[in-house]
């Protein structure tokens, strides 16, 4: 590698040939799965708290420990 030449290899990449459809589809699916995950965990928390014998509920601890 020639670090002193000042050449920027990133500028040589042709971005017009990148297919945007699969990229957008992956982002939309990822967002849907993230929202679904949050919803399912929110519904499952009471049962998980009973299972692990957690008697006191502190929202900040739940958010900090599970993030």
C-alpha positions in Angstrom: 0.0 0.0 0.0 1.2 3.4 -0.8 0.0 5.7 2.0 1.9 8.8 0.9 0.4 9.2 -2.6 -2.8 10.8 -1.4 -4.9 8.7 -3.7 -8.5 8.1 -2.6 -9.6 4.6 -3.6 -13.2 5.3 -2.4 -13.6 8.0 -5.0 -13.0 5.4 -7.7 -16.0 3.3 -6.8 -19.0 3.6 -9.2 -22.1 3.9 -7.0 -24.5 4.0 -10.0 -24.2 0.3 -10.4 -25.4 -0.6 -6.9 -28.8 -2.1 -6.8 -31.0 -0.1 -4.5 -34.0 -2.4 -4.3 -32.4 -5.2 -2.2 -30.7 -2.6 0.0 -34.0 -0.8 0.7 -35.8 -4.2 1.2 -33.2 -5.3 3.8 -33.6 -2.0 5.7 -37.4 -2.2 5.7 -37.3 -5.9 6.9 -34.7 -5.0 9.6 -36.9 -2.1 10.9 -39.9 -4.4 11.0 -38.1 -7.1 12.9 -36.7 -4.5 15.4 -40.2 -3.1 16.0 -41.7 -6.6 16.3 -38.9 -7.6 18.8 -39.7 -4.6 21.0 -43.4 -5.4 21.0 -42.9 -9.0 21.8 -40.5 -8.3 24.6 -42.9 -5.7 26.1 -45.6 -8.4 26.2 -43.3 -11.0 27.6 -41.8 -9.0 30.4 -44.4 -9.8 33.1 -44.0 -13.5 32.5 -40.2 -13.3 32.4 -40.3 -11.4 35.7 -42.4 -14.1 37.3 -40.1 -16.8 35.9 -37.0 -15.2 37.3 -38.7 -14.1 40.6 -38.2 -10.4 40.0 -40.6 -8.8 42.5 -39.9 -5.1 42.0 -40.2 -3.4 38.7 -37.9 -0.5 37.9 -38.2 0.8 34.3 -34.7 2.3 34.2 -33.2 -0.9 35.3 -35.1 -2.9 32.7 -34.0 -0.5 29.9 -30.4 -0.4 31.1 -29.9 -4.1 31.6 -31.6 -5.3 28.5 -30.2 -2.8 26.0 
